[in-house]
Amino acid sequence: MNRNVTFKSSSNFGRSVALFILLWIWNYLFGSTMLAWLPSAFGWNAVLVKFMTMACQFAWGYPLCKKVIFR
């Protein structure tokens, strides 16, 4: 639905799904790594780290969806 409604895409469905899954895996690994590493290594608040990772994921996620995944 995101593909059709938000981005009005008519691109190859299989390609879009594969790229979206890769983005999801990257975001999961990035978020998990940052939440495990930053609070323990630097003593940062885990909630702050979570918000920072979410901001990063949005910063690259939306442009990638718009220009690459659902083009």
mmCIF file as Biopython writes it, N, C-alpha, C and O atoms, coordinates in Angstrom:
data_model
#
loop_
_atom_site.group_PDB
_atom_site.id
_atom_site.type_symbol
_atom_site.label_atom_id
_atom_site.label_alt_id
_atom_site.label_comp_id
_atom_site.label_asym_id
_atom_site.label_entity_id
_atom_site.label_seq_id
_atom_site.pdbx_PDB_ins_code
_atom_site.Cartn_x
_atom_site.Cartn_y
_atom_site.Cartn_z
_atom_site.occupancy
_atom_site.B_iso_or_equiv
_atom_site.auth_seq_id
_atom_site.auth_asym_id
_atom_site.pdbx_PDB_model_num
ATOM 1   N N  . MET A ? 1  ? 0.821  -1.180 0.000   1.0 0.0 1  A 1 
ATOM 2   C CA . MET A ? 1  ? 0.000  0.000  0.000   1.0 0.0 1  A 1 
ATOM 3   C C  . MET A ? 1  ? 0.880  1.266  0.000   1.0 0.0 1  A 1 
ATOM 4   O O  . MET A ? 1  ? 0.570  2.248  -0.674  1.0 0.0 1  A 1 
ATOM 5   N N  . ASN A ? 2  ? 1.977  1.222  0.764   1.0 0.0 2  A 1 
ATOM 6   C CA . ASN A ? 2  ? 2.913  2.343  0.801   1.0 0.0 2  A 1 
ATOM 7   C C  . ASN A ? 2  ? 3.420  2.638  -0.610  1.0 0.0 2  A 1 
ATOM 8   O O  . ASN A ? 2  ? 3.540  3.795  -1.012  1.0 0.0 2  A 1 
ATOM 9   N N  . ARG A ? 3  ? 3.710  1.586  -1.340  1.0 0.0 3  A 1 
ATOM 10  C CA . ARG A ? 3  ? 4.228  1.704  -2.697  1.0 0.0 3  A 1 
ATOM 11  C C  . ARG A ? 3  ? 3.218  2.391  -3.607  1.0 0.0 3  A 1 
ATOM 12  O O  . ARG A ? 3  ? 3.584  3.275  -4.381  1.0 0.0 3  A 1 
ATOM 13  N N  . ASN A ? 4  ? 1.963  1.997  -3.523  1.0 0.0 4  A 1 
ATOM 14  C CA . ASN A ? 4  ? 0.944  2.504  -4.442  1.0 0.0 4  A 1 
ATOM 15  C C  . ASN A ? 4  ? 0.361  3.845  -4.020  1.0 0.0 4  A 1 
ATOM 16  O O  . ASN A ? 4  ? 0.136  4.711  -4.865  1.0 0.0 4  A 1 
ATOM 17  N N  . VAL A ? 5  ? 0.115  4.030  -2.734  1.0 0.0 5  A 1 
ATOM 18  C CA . VAL A ? 5  ? -0.578 5.230  -2.270  1.0 0.0 5  A 1 
ATOM 19  C C  . VAL A ? 5  ? 0.394  6.373  -2.007  1.0 0.0 5  A 1 
ATOM 20  O O  . VAL A ? 5  ? 0.237  7.463  -2.557  1.0 0.0 5  A 1 
ATOM 21  N N  . THR A ? 6  ? 1.393  6.129  -1.172  1.0 0.0 6  A 1 
ATOM 22  C CA . THR A ? 6  ? 2.306  7.203  -0.779  1.0 0.0 6  A 1 
ATOM 23  C C  . THR A ? 6  ? 3.209  7.640  -1.925  1.0 0.0 6  A 1 
ATOM 24  O O  . THR A ? 6  ? 3.349  8.833  -2.192  1.0 0.0 6  A 1 
ATOM 25  N N  . PHE A ? 7  ? 3.824  6.666  -2.605  1.0 0.0 7  A 1 
ATOM 26  C CA . PHE A ? 7  ? 4.813  6.997  -3.625  1.0 0.0 7  A 1 
ATOM 27  C C  . PHE A ? 7  ? 4.284  6.879  -5.050  1.0 0.0 7  A 1 
ATOM 28  O O  . PHE A ? 7  ? 5.008  7.162  -6.004  1.0 0.0 7  A 1 
ATOM 29  N N  . LYS A ? 8  ? 3.031  6.464  -5.201  1.0 0.0 8  A 1 
ATOM 30  C CA . LYS A ? 8  ? 2.389  6.340  -6.513  1.0 0.0 8  A 1 
ATOM 31  C C  . LYS A ? 8  ? 3.304  5.644  -7.526  1.0 0.0 8  A 1 
ATOM 32  O O  . LYS A ? 8  ? 3.526  6.132  -8.634  1.0 0.0 8  A 1 
ATOM 33  N N  . SER A ? 9  ? 3.818  4.501  -7.110  1.0 0.0 9  A 1 
ATOM 34  C CA . SER A ? 9  ? 4.785  3.770  -7.909  1.0 0.0 9  A 1 
ATOM 35  C C  . SER A ? 9  ? 4.105  2.709  -8.764  1.0 0.0 9  A 1 
ATOM 36  O O  . SER A ? 9  ? 3.118  2.093  -8.362  1.0 0.0 9  A 1 
ATOM 37  N N  . SER A ? 10 ? 4.651  2.519  -9.927  1.0 0.0 10 A 1 
ATOM 38  C CA . SER A ? 10 ? 4.193  1.433  -10.789 1.0 0.0 10 A 1 
ATOM 39  C C  . SER A ? 10 ? 5.386  0.569  -11.194 1.0 0.0 10 A 1 
ATOM 40  O O  . SER A ? 10 ? 5.337  -0.137 -12.201 1.0 0.0 10 A 1 
ATOM 41  N N  . SER A ? 11 ? 6.451  0.631  -10.407 1.0 0.0 11 A 1 
ATOM 42  C CA . SER A ? 11 ? 7.663  -0.101 -10.737 1.0 0.0 11 A 1 
ATOM 43  C C  . SER A ? 11 ? 7.488  -1.587 -10.473 1.0 0.0 11 A 1 
ATOM 44  O O  . SER A ? 11 ? 6.443  -2.032 -9.999  1.0 0.0 11 A 1 
ATOM 45  N N  . ASN A ? 12 ? 8.512  -2.330 -10.782 1.0 0.0 12 A 1 
ATOM 46  C CA . ASN A ? 12 ? 8.530  -3.769 -10.604 1.0 0.0 12 A 1 
ATOM 47  C C  . ASN A ? 12 ? 8.290  -4.121 -9.137  1.0 0.0 12 A 1 
ATOM 48  O O  . ASN A ? 12 ? 9.054  -3.708 -8.265  1.0 0.0 12 A 1 
ATOM 49  N N  . PHE A ? 13 ? 7.237  -4.878 -8.867  1.0 0.0 13 A 1 
ATOM 50  C CA . PHE A ? 13 ? 6.853  -5.216 -7.497  1.0 0.0 13 A 1 
ATOM 51  C C  . PHE A ? 13 ? 7.937  -6.028 -6.790  1.0 0.0 13 A 1 
ATOM 52  O O  . PHE A ? 13 ? 8.269  -5.737 -5.641  1.0 0.0 13 A 1 
ATOM 53  N N  . GLY A ? 14 ? 8.489  -7.033 -7.452  1.0 0.0 14 A 1 
ATOM 54  C CA . GLY A ? 14 ? 9.517  -7.881 -6.842  1.0 0.0 14 A 1 
ATOM 55  C C  . GLY A ? 14 ? 10.766 -7.101 -6.474  1.0 0.0 14 A 1 
ATOM 56  O O  . GLY A ? 14 ? 11.344 -7.304 -5.407  1.0 0.0 14 A 1 
ATOM 57  N N  . ARG A ? 15 ? 11.177 -6.209 -7.360  1.0 0.0 15 A 1 
ATOM 58  C CA . ARG A ? 15 ? 12.348 -5.365 -7.096  1.0 0.0 15 A 1 
ATOM 59  C C  . ARG A ? 15 ? 12.096 -4.464 -5.890  1.0 0.0 15 A 1 
ATOM 60  O O  . ARG A ? 15 ? 12.956 -4.313 -5.022  1.0 0.0 15 A 1 
ATOM 61  N N  . SER A ? 16 ? 10.912 -3.872 -5.849  1.0 0.0 16 A 1 
ATOM 62  C CA . SER A ? 16 ? 10.561 -2.990 -4.737  1.0 0.0 16 A 1 
ATOM 63  C C  . SER A ? 16 ? 10.554 -3.743 -3.410  1.0 0.0 16 A 1 
ATOM 64  O O  . SER A ? 16 ? 11.063 -3.242 -2.407  1.0 0.0 16 A 1 
ATOM 65  N N  . VAL A ? 17 ? 9.987  -4.929 -3.402  1.0 0.0 17 A 1 
ATOM 66  C CA . VAL A ? 17 ? 9.931  -5.735 -2.176  1.0 0.0 17 A 1 
ATOM 67  C C  . VAL A ? 17 ? 11.340 -6.108 -1.736  1.0 0.0 17 A 1 
ATOM 68  O O  . VAL A ? 17 ? 11.668 -5.987 -0.556  1.0 0.0 17 A 1 
ATOM 69  N N  . ALA A ? 18 ? 12.175 -6.559 -2.662  1.0 0.0 18 A 1 
ATOM 70  C CA . ALA A ? 18 ? 13.541 -6.963 -2.321  1.0 0.0 18 A 1 
ATOM 71  C C  . ALA A ? 18 ? 14.328 -5.789 -1.745  1.0 0.0 18 A 1 
ATOM 72  O O  . ALA A ? 18 ? 15.011 -5.944 -0.733  1.0 0.0 18 A 1 
ATOM 73  N N  . LEU A ? 19 ? 14.243 -4.626 -2.372  1.0 0.0 19 A 1 
ATOM 74  C CA . LEU A ? 19 ? 14.971 -3.457 -1.881  1.0 0.0 19 A 1 
ATOM 75  C C  . LEU A ? 19 ? 14.425 -2.980 -0.537  1.0 0.0 19 A 1 
ATOM 76  O O  . LEU A ? 19 ? 15.190 -2.548 0.325   1.0 0.0 19 A 1 
ATOM 77  N N  . PHE A ? 20 ? 13.109 -3.057 -0.354  1.0 0.0 20 A 1 
ATOM 78  C CA . PHE A ? 20 ? 12.526 -2.649 0.917   1.0 0.0 20 A 1 
ATOM 79  C C  . PHE A ? 20 ? 12.971 -3.589 2.041   1.0 0.0 20 A 1 
ATOM 80  O O  . PHE A ? 20 ? 13.244 -3.138 3.153   1.0 0.0 20 A 1 
ATOM 81  N N  . ILE A ? 21 ? 13.043 -4.884 1.758   1.0 0.0 21 A 1 
ATOM 82  C CA . ILE A ? 21 ? 13.524 -5.845 2.760   1.0 0.0 21 A 1 
ATOM 83  C C  . ILE A ? 21 ? 14.981 -5.565 3.107   1.0 0.0 21 A 1 
ATOM 84  O O  . ILE A ? 21 ? 15.361 -5.633 4.276   1.0 0.0 21 A 1 
ATOM 85  N N  . LEU A ? 22 ? 15.797 -5.254 2.110   1.0 0.0 22 A 1 
ATOM 86  C CA . LEU A ? 22 ? 17.199 -4.898 2.386   1.0 0.0 22 A 1 
ATOM 87  C C  . LEU A ? 22 ? 17.296 -3.649 3.258   1.0 0.0 22 A 1 
ATOM 88  O O  . LEU A ? 22 ? 18.119 -3.586 4.171   1.0 0.0 22 A 1 
ATOM 89  N N  . LEU A ? 23 ? 16.462 -2.667 2.977   1.0 0.0 23 A 1 
ATOM 90  C CA . LEU A ? 23 ? 16.447 -1.458 3.806   1.0 0.0 23 A 1 
ATOM 91  C C  . LEU A ? 23 ? 16.024 -1.808 5.233   1.0 0.0 23 A 1 
ATOM 92  O O  . LEU A ? 23 ? 16.618 -1.317 6.192   1.0 0.0 23 A 1 
ATOM 93  N N  . TRP A ? 24 ? 15.005 -2.649 5.379   1.0 0.0 24 A 1 
ATOM 94  C CA . TRP A ? 24 ? 14.540 -3.056 6.700   1.0 0.0 24 A 1 
ATOM 95  C C  . TRP A ? 24 ? 15.648 -3.782 7.469   1.0 0.0 24 A 1 
ATOM 96  O O  . TRP A ? 24 ? 15.848 -3.522 8.655   1.0 0.0 24 A 1 
ATOM 97  N N  . ILE A ? 25 ? 16.364 -4.687 6.804   1.0 0.0 25 A 1 
ATOM 98  C CA . ILE A ? 25 ? 17.472 -5.413 7.454   1.0 0.0 25 A 1 
ATOM 99  C C  . ILE A ? 25 ? 18.553 -4.432 7.892   1.0 0.0 25 A 1 
ATOM 100 O O  . ILE A ? 25 ? 19.045 -4.514 9.018   1.0 0.0 25 A 1 
ATOM 101 N N  . TRP A ? 26 ? 18.929 -3.501 7.008   1.0 0.0 26 A 1 
ATOM 102 C CA . TRP A ? 26 ? 19.945 -2.506 7.361   1.0 0.0 26 A 1 
ATOM 103 C C  . TRP A ? 26 ? 19.505 -1.684 8.568   1.0 0.0 26 A 1 
ATOM 104 O O  . TRP A ? 26 ? 20.284 -1.481 9.499   1.0 0.0 26 A 1 
ATOM 105 N N  . ASN A ? 27 ? 18.251 -1.209 8.554   1.0 0.0 27 A 1 
ATOM 106 C CA . ASN A ? 27 ? 17.750 -0.405 9.669   1.0 0.0 27 A 1 
ATOM 107 C C  . ASN A ? 27 ? 17.740 -1.205 10.965  1.0 0.0 27 A 1 
ATOM 108 O O  . ASN A ? 27 ? 18.083 -0.670 12.019  1.0 0.0 27 A 1 
ATOM 109 N N  . TYR A ? 28 ? 17.355 -2.467 10.905  1.0 0.0 28 A 1 
ATOM 110 C CA . TYR A ? 28 ? 17.343 -3.322 12.085  1.0 0.0 28 A 1 
ATOM 111 C C  . TYR A ? 28 ? 18.756 -3.501 12.652  1.0 0.0 28 A 1 
ATOM 112 O O  . TYR A ? 28 ? 18.974 -3.358 13.855  1.0 0.0 28 A 1 
ATOM 113 N N  . LEU A ? 29 ? 19.703 -3.812 11.777  1.0 0.0 29 A 1 
ATOM 114 C CA . LEU A ? 29 ? 21.089 -4.005 12.231  1.0 0.0 29 A 1 
ATOM 115 C C  . LEU A ? 29 ? 21.690 -2.706 12.765  1.0 0.0 29 A 1 
ATOM 116 O O  . LEU A ? 29 ? 22.371 -2.710 13.790  1.0 0.0 29 A 1 
ATOM 117 N N  . PHE A ? 30 ? 21.440 -1.604 12.073  1.0 0.0 30 A 1 
ATOM 118 C CA . PHE A ? 30 ? 21.944 -0.307 12.525  1.0 0.0 30 A 1 
ATOM 119 C C  . PHE A ? 30 ? 21.370 0.050  13.892  1.0 0.0 30 A 1 
ATOM 120 O O  . PHE A ? 30 ? 22.115 0.411  14.803  1.0 0.0 30 A 1 
ATOM 121 N N  . GLY A ? 31 ? 20.056 -0.048 14.039  1.0 0.0 31 A 1 
ATOM 122 C CA . GLY A ? 31 ? 19.405 0.293  15.297  1.0 0.0 31 A 1 
ATOM 123 C C  . GLY A ? 31 ? 19.856 -0.602 16.448  1.0 0.0 31 A 1 
ATOM 124 O O  . GLY A ? 31 ? 20.128 -0.122 17.548  1.0 0.0 31 A 1 
ATOM 125 N N  . SER A ? 32 ? 19.933 -1.890 16.188  1.0 0.0 32 A 1 
ATOM 126 C CA . SER A ? 32 ? 20.368 -2.829 17.235  1.0 0.0 32 A 1 
ATOM 127 C C  . SER A ? 32 ? 21.804 -2.572 17.656  1.0 0.0 32 A 1 
ATOM 128 O O  . SER A ? 32 ? 22.128 -2.605 18.843  1.0 0.0 32 A 1 
ATOM 129 N N  . THR A ? 33 ? 22.659 -2.315 16.681  1.0 0.0 33 A 1 
ATOM 130 C CA . THR A ? 33 ? 24.073 -2.047 16.981  1.0 0.0 33 A 1 
ATOM 131 C C  . THR A ? 33 ? 24.231 -0.769 17.787  1.0 0.0 33 A 1 
ATOM 132 O O  . THR A ? 33 ? 24.952 -0.743 18.785  1.0 0.0 33 A 1 
ATOM 133 N N  . MET A ? 34 ? 23.563 0.285  17.359  1.0 0.0 34 A 1 
ATOM 134 C CA . MET A ? 34 ? 23.677 1.562  18.072  1.0 0.0 34 A 1 
ATOM 135 C C  . MET A ? 34 ? 23.099 1.463  19.485  1.0 0.0 34 A 1 
ATOM 136 O O  . MET A ? 34 ? 23.664 2.028  20.422  1.0 0.0 34 A 1 
ATOM 137 N N  . LEU A ? 35 ? 21.984 0.756  19.646  1.0 0.0 35 A 1 
ATOM 138 C CA . LEU A ? 35 ? 21.384 0.617  20.980  1.0 0.0 35 A 1 
ATOM 139 C C  . LEU A ? 35 ? 22.215 -0.269 21.901  1.0 0.0 35 A 1 
ATOM 140 O O  . LEU A ? 35 ? 22.163 -0.113 23.121  1.0 0.0 35 A 1 
ATOM 141 N N  . ALA A ? 36 ? 22.969 -1.184 21.339  1.0 0.0 36 A 1 
ATOM 142 C CA . ALA A ? 36 ? 23.831 -2.040 22.157  1.0 0.0 36 A 1 
ATOM 143 C C  . ALA A ? 36 ? 25.156 -1.354 22.469  1.0 0.0 36 A 1 
ATOM 144 O O  . ALA A ? 36 ? 25.720 -1.543 23.547  1.0 0.0 36 A 1 
ATOM 145 N N  . TRP A ? 37 ? 25.652 -0.555 21.522  1.0 0.0 37 A 1 
ATOM 146 C CA . TRP A ? 37 ? 26.995 -0.022 21.661  1.0 0.0 37 A 1 
ATOM 147 C C  . TRP A ? 37 ? 27.061 1.343  22.345  1.0 0.0 37 A 1 
ATOM 148 O O  . TRP A ? 37 ? 27.832 1.513  23.290  1.0 0.0 37 A 1 
ATOM 149 N N  . LEU A ? 38 ? 26.280 2.307  21.898  1.0 0.0 38 A 1 
ATOM 150 C CA . LEU A ? 38 ? 26.406 3.672  22.426  1.0 0.0 38 A 1 
ATOM 151 C C  . LEU A ? 38 ? 26.089 3.802  23.917  1.0 0.0 38 A 1 
ATOM 152 O O  . LEU A ? 38 ? 26.848 4.459  24.629  1.0 0.0 38 A 1 
ATOM 153 N N  . PRO A ? 39 ? 25.010 3.212  24.419  1.0 0.0 39 A 1 
ATOM 154 C CA . PRO A ? 39 ? 24.760 3.352  25.862  1.0 0.0 39 A 1 
ATOM 155 C C  . PRO A ? 39 ? 25.845 2.693  26.727  1.0 0.0 39 A 1 
ATOM 156 O O  . PRO A ? 39 ? 26.198 3.219  27.783  1.0 0.0 39 A 1 
ATOM 157 N N  . SER A ? 40 ? 26.367 1.555  26.287  1.0 0.0 40 A 1 
ATOM 158 C CA . SER A ? 40 ? 27.376 0.879  27.105  1.0 0.0 40 A 1 
ATOM 159 C C  . SER A ? 40 ? 28.762 1.501  26.948  1.0 0.0 40 A 1 
ATOM 160 O O  . SER A ? 40 ? 29.507 1.587  27.925  1.0 0.0 40 A 1 
ATOM 161 N N  . ALA A ? 41 ? 29.120 1.932  25.752  1.0 0.0 41 A 1 
ATOM 162 C CA . ALA A ? 41 ? 30.460 2.477  25.514  1.0 0.0 41 A 1 
ATOM 163 C C  . ALA A ? 41 ? 30.607 3.908  26.020  1.0 0.0 41 A 1 
ATOM 164 O O  . ALA A ? 41 ? 31.659 4.274  26.544  1.0 0.0 41 A 1 
ATOM 165 N N  . PHE A ? 42 ? 29.573 4.713  25.870  1.0 0.0 42 A 1 
ATOM 166 C CA . PHE A ? 42 ? 29.669 6.122  26.214  1.0 0.0 42 A 1 
ATOM 167 C C  . PHE A ? 42 ? 28.732 6.546  27.332  1.0 0.0 42 A 1 
ATOM 168 O O  . PHE A ? 42 ? 28.756 7.699  27.764  1.0 0.0 42 A 1 
ATOM 169 N N  . GLY A ? 43 ? 27.910 5.622  27.800  1.0 0.0 43 A 1 
ATOM 170 C CA . GLY A ? 43 ? 26.978 5.938  28.868  1.0 0.0 43 A 1 
ATOM 171 C C  . GLY A ? 43 ? 25.810 6.808  28.444  1.0 0.0 43 A 1 
ATOM 172 O O  . GLY A ? 43 ? 25.196 7.478  29.274  1.0 0.0 43 A 1 
ATOM 173 N N  . TRP A ? 44 ? 25.500 6.802  27.155  1.0 0.0 44 A 1 
ATOM 174 C CA . TRP A ? 44 ? 24.390 7.604  26.650  1.0 0.0 44 A 1 
ATOM 175 C C  . TRP A ? 44 ? 23.068 6.989  27.071  1.0 0.0 44 A 1 
ATOM 176 O O  . TRP A ? 44 ? 22.969 5.776  27.260  1.0 0.0 44 A 1 
ATOM 177 N N  . ASN A ? 45 ? 22.071 7.816  27.215  1.0 0.0 45 A 1 
ATOM 178 C CA . ASN A ? 45 ? 20.735 7.365  27.549  1.0 0.0 45 A 1 
ATOM 179 C C  . ASN A ? 45 ? 20.168 6.556  26.375  1.0 0.0 45 A 1 
ATOM 180 O O  . ASN A ? 45 ? 20.219 7.010  25.232  1.0 0.0 45 A 1 
ATOM 181 N N  . ALA A ? 46 ? 19.628 5.360  26.648  1.0 0.0 46 A 1 
ATOM 182 C CA . ALA A ? 46 ? 19.119 4.483  25.599  1.0 0.0 46 A 1 
ATOM 183 C C  . ALA A ? 46 ? 17.954 5.112  24.839  1.0 0.0 46 A 1 
ATOM 184 O O  . ALA A ? 46 ? 17.811 4.892  23.637  1.0 0.0 46 A 1 
ATOM 185 N N  . VAL A ? 47 ? 17.130 5.884  25.521  1.0 0.0 47 A 1 
ATOM 186 C CA . VAL A ? 47 ? 15.999 6.533  24.845  1.0 0.0 47 A 1 
ATOM 187 C C  . VAL A ? 47 ? 16.512 7.583  23.844  1.0 0.0 47 A 1 
ATOM 188 O O  . VAL A ? 47 ? 15.987 7.691  22.736  1.0 0.0 47 A 1 
ATOM 189 N N  . LEU A ? 48 ? 17.518 8.342  24.229  1.0 0.0 48 A 1 
ATOM 190 C CA . LEU A ? 48 ? 18.125 9.319  23.334  1.0 0.0 48 A 1 
ATOM 191 C C  . LEU A ? 48 ? 18.725 8.622  22.111  1.0 0.0 48 A 1 
ATOM 192 O O  . LEU A ? 48 ? 18.559 9.084  20.982  1.0 0.0 48 A 1 
ATOM 193 N N  . VAL A ? 49 ? 19.415 7.522  22.340  1.0 0.0 49 A 1 
ATOM 194 C CA . VAL A ? 49 ? 20.017 6.764  21.238  1.0 0.0 49 A 1 
ATOM 195 C C  . VAL A ? 49 ? 18.928 6.251  20.301  1.0 0.0 49 A 1 
ATOM 196 O O  . VAL A ? 49 ? 19.088 6.302  19.082  1.0 0.0 49 A 1 
ATOM 197 N N  . LYS A ? 50 ? 17.832 5.763  20.853  1.0 0.0 50 A 1 
ATOM 198 C CA . LYS A ? 50 ? 16.724 5.275  20.033  1.0 0.0 50 A 1 
ATOM 199 C C  . LYS A ? 50 ? 16.167 6.386  19.156  1.0 0.0 50 A 1 
ATOM 200 O O  . LYS A ? 50 ? 15.925 6.173  17.967  1.0 0.0 50 A 1 
ATOM 201 N N  . PHE A ? 51 ? 15.960 7.570  19.727  1.0 0.0 51 A 1 
ATOM 202 C CA . PHE A ? 51 ? 15.464 8.698  18.930  1.0 0.0 51 A 1 
ATOM 203 C C  . PHE A ? 51 ? 16.465 9.099  17.851  1.0 0.0 51 A 1 
ATOM 204 O O  . PHE A ? 51 ? 16.071 9.449  16.738  1.0 0.0 51 A 1 
ATOM 205 N N  . MET A ? 52 ? 17.745 9.052  18.171  1.0 0.0 52 A 1 
ATOM 206 C CA . MET A ? 52 ? 18.778 9.376  17.179  1.0 0.0 52 A 1 
ATOM 207 C C  . MET A ? 52 ? 18.777 8.364  16.034  1.0 0.0 52 A 1 
ATOM 208 O O  . MET A ? 52 ? 18.878 8.745  14.868  1.0 0.0 52 A 1 
ATOM 209 N N  . THR A ? 53 ? 18.665 7.080  16.364  1.0 0.0 53 A 1 
ATOM 210 C CA . THR A ? 53 ? 18.641 6.062  15.311  1.0 0.0 53 A 1 
ATOM 211 C C  . THR A ? 53 ? 17.387 6.197  14.456  1.0 0.0 53 A 1 
ATOM 212 O O  . THR A ? 53 ? 17.438 6.007  13.241  1.0 0.0 53 A 1 
ATOM 213 N N  . MET A ? 54 ? 16.263 6.522  15.085  1.0 0.0 54 A 1 
ATOM 214 C CA . MET A ? 54 ? 15.031 6.718  14.321  1.0 0.0 54 A 1 
ATOM 215 C C  . MET A ? 54 ? 15.166 7.909  13.367  1.0 0.0 54 A 1 
ATOM 216 O O  . MET A ? 54 ? 14.682 7.855  12.237  1.0 0.0 54 A 1 
ATOM 217 N N  . ALA A ? 55 ? 15.815 8.972  13.814  1.0 0.0 55 A 1 
ATOM 218 C CA . ALA A ? 55 ? 16.028 10.140 12.960  1.0 0.0 55 A 1 
ATOM 219 C C  . ALA A ? 55 ? 16.923 9.785  11.769  1.0 0.0 55 A 1 
ATOM 220 O O  . ALA A ? 55 ? 16.657 10.197 10.640  1.0 0.0 55 A 1 
ATOM 221 N N  . CYS A ? 56 ? 17.970 9.026  12.029  1.0 0.0 56 A 1 
ATOM 222 C CA . CYS A ? 56 ? 18.854 8.590  10.942  1.0 0.0 56 A 1 
ATOM 223 C C  . CYS A ? 56 ? 18.102 7.704  9.955   1.0 0.0 56 A 1 
ATOM 224 O O  . CYS A ? 56 ? 18.233 7.872  8.742   1.0 0.0 56 A 1 
ATOM 225 N N  . GLN A ? 57 ? 17.318 6.765  10.469  1.0 0.0 57 A 1 
ATOM 226 C CA . GLN A ? 57 ? 16.572 5.863  9.600   1.0 0.0 57 A 1 
ATOM 227 C C  . GLN A ? 57 ? 15.572 6.618  8.743   1.0 0.0 57 A 1 
ATOM 228 O O  . GLN A ? 57 ? 15.366 6.269  7.580   1.0 0.0 57 A 1 
ATOM 229 N N  . PHE A ? 58 ? 14.949 7.645  9.300   1.0 0.0 58 A 1 
ATOM 230 C CA . PHE A ? 58 ? 14.042 8.470  8.500   1.0 0.0 58 A 1 
ATOM 231 C C  . PHE A ? 58 ? 14.826 9.281  7.471   1.0 0.0 58 A 1 
ATOM 232 O O  . PHE A ? 58 ? 14.397 9.417  6.325   1.0 0.0 58 A 1 
ATOM 233 N N  . ALA A ? 59 ? 15.981 9.822  7.883   1.0 0.0 59 A 1 
ATOM 234 C CA . ALA A ? 59 ? 16.776 10.684 7.006   1.0 0.0 59 A 1 
ATOM 235 C C  . ALA A ? 59 ? 17.230 9.950  5.751   1.0 0.0 59 A 1 
ATOM 236 O O  . ALA A ? 59 ? 17.287 10.556 4.681   1.0 0.0 59 A 1 
ATOM 237 N N  . TRP A ? 60 ? 17.555 8.669  5.850   1.0 0.0 60 A 1 
ATOM 238 C CA . TRP A ? 60 ? 17.929 7.952  4.637   1.0 0.0 60 A 1 
ATOM 239 C C  . TRP A ? 60 ? 16.781 7.088  4.103   1.0 0.0 60 A 1 
ATOM 240 O O  . TRP A ? 60 ? 16.771 6.754  2.918   1.0 0.0 60 A 1 
ATOM 241 N N  . GLY A ? 61 ? 15.834 6.729  4.937   1.0 0.0 61 A 1 
ATOM 242 C CA . GLY A ? 61 ? 14.751 5.847  4.516   1.0 0.0 61 A 1 
ATOM 243 C C  . GLY A ? 61 ? 13.779 6.492  3.553   1.0 0.0 61 A 1 
ATOM 244 O O  . GLY A ? 61 ? 13.444 5.903  2.525   1.0 0.0 61 A 1 
ATOM 245 N N  . TYR A ? 62 ? 13.322 7.687  3.865   1.0 0.0 62 A 1 
ATOM 246 C CA . TYR A ? 62 ? 12.353 8.345  2.985   1.0 0.0 62 A 1 
ATOM 247 C C  . TYR A ? 62 ? 12.951 8.642  1.608   1.0 0.0 62 A 1 
ATOM 248 O O  . TYR A ? 62 ? 12.333 8.311  0.597   1.0 0.0 62 A 1 
ATOM 249 N N  . PRO A ? 63 ? 14.138 9.259  1.540   1.0 0.0 63 A 1 
ATOM 250 C CA . PRO A ? 63 ? 14.702 9.506  0.208   1.0 0.0 63 A 1 
ATOM 251 C C  . PRO A ? 63 ? 14.963 8.216  -0.579  1.0 0.0 63 A 1 
ATOM 252 O O  . PRO A ? 63 ? 14.756 8.171  -1.792  1.0 0.0 63 A 1 
ATOM 253 N N  . LEU A ? 64 ? 15.419 7.170  0.118   1.0 0.0 64 A 1 
ATOM 254 C CA . LEU A ? 64 ? 15.645 5.908  -0.596  1.0 0.0 64 A 1 
ATOM 255 C C  . LEU A ? 64 ? 14.335 5.327  -1.114  1.0 0.0 64 A 1 
ATOM 256 O O  . LEU A ? 64 ? 14.282 4.828  -2.239  1.0 0.0 64 A 1 
ATOM 257 N N  . CYS A ? 65 ? 13.292 5.385  -0.318  1.0 0.0 65 A 1 
ATOM 258 C CA . CYS A ? 65 ? 11.998 4.883  -0.786  1.0 0.0 65 A 1 
ATOM 259 C C  . CYS A ? 65 ? 11.505 5.695  -1.975  1.0 0.0 65 A 1 
ATOM 260 O O  . CYS A ? 65 ? 11.020 5.135  -2.957  1.0 0.0 65 A 1 
ATOM 261 N N  . LYS A ? 66 ? 11.628 6.997  -1.887  1.0 0.0 66 A 1 
ATOM 262 C CA . LYS A ? 66 ? 11.100 7.875  -2.932  1.0 0.0 66 A 1 
ATOM 263 C C  . LYS A ? 66 ? 11.907 7.792  -4.227  1.0 0.0 66 A 1 
ATOM 264 O O  . LYS A ? 66 ? 11.325 7.739  -5.310  1.0 0.0 66 A 1 
ATOM 265 N N  . LYS A ? 67 ? 13.230 7.780  -4.133  1.0 0.0 67 A 1 
ATOM 266 C CA . LYS A ? 67 ? 14.073 7.894  -5.325  1.0 0.0 67 A 1 
ATOM 267 C C  . LYS A ? 67 ? 14.609 6.558  -5.854  1.0 0.0 67 A 1 
ATOM 268 O O  . LYS A ? 67 ? 14.960 6.458  -7.030  1.0 0.0 67 A 1 
ATOM 269 N N  . VAL A ? 68 ? 14.674 5.525  -4.991  1.0 0.0 68 A 1 
ATOM 270 C CA . VAL A ? 68 ? 15.297 4.271  -5.409  1.0 0.0 68 A 1 
ATOM 271 C C  . VAL A ? 68 ? 14.322 3.098  -5.354  1.0 0.0 68 A 1 
ATOM 272 O O  . VAL A ? 68 ? 14.097 2.429  -6.362  1.0 0.0 68 A 1 
ATOM 273 N N  . ILE A ? 69 ? 13.751 2.850  -4.193  1.0 0.0 69 A 1 
ATOM 274 C CA . ILE A ? 69 ? 12.967 1.633  -3.986  1.0 0.0 69 A 1 
ATOM 275 C C  . ILE A ? 69 ? 11.655 1.673  -4.751  1.0 0.0 69 A 1 
ATOM 276 O O  . ILE A ? 69 ? 11.332 0.716  -5.456  1.0 0.0 69 A 1 
ATOM 277 N N  . PHE A ? 70 ? 10.895 2.743  -4.634  1.0 0.0 70 A 1 
ATOM 278 C CA . PHE A ? 70 ? 9.579  2.832  -5.264  1.0 0.0 70 A 1 
ATOM 279 C C  . PHE A ? 70 ? 9.556  3.786  -6.443  1.0 0.0 70 A 1 
ATOM 280 O O  . PHE A ? 70 ? 8.541  4.446  -6.669  1.0 0.0 70 A 1 
ATOM 281 N N  . ARG A ? 71 ? 10.616 3.880  -7.188  1.0 0.0 71 A 1 
ATOM 282 C CA . ARG A ? 71 ? 10.647 4.810  -8.316  1.0 0.0 71 A 1 
ATOM 283 C C  . ARG A ? 71 ? 9.877  4.272  -9.489  1.0 0.0 71 A 1 
ATOM 284 O O  . ARG A ? 71 ? 9.797  4.926  -10.528 1.0 0.0 71 A 1 
#
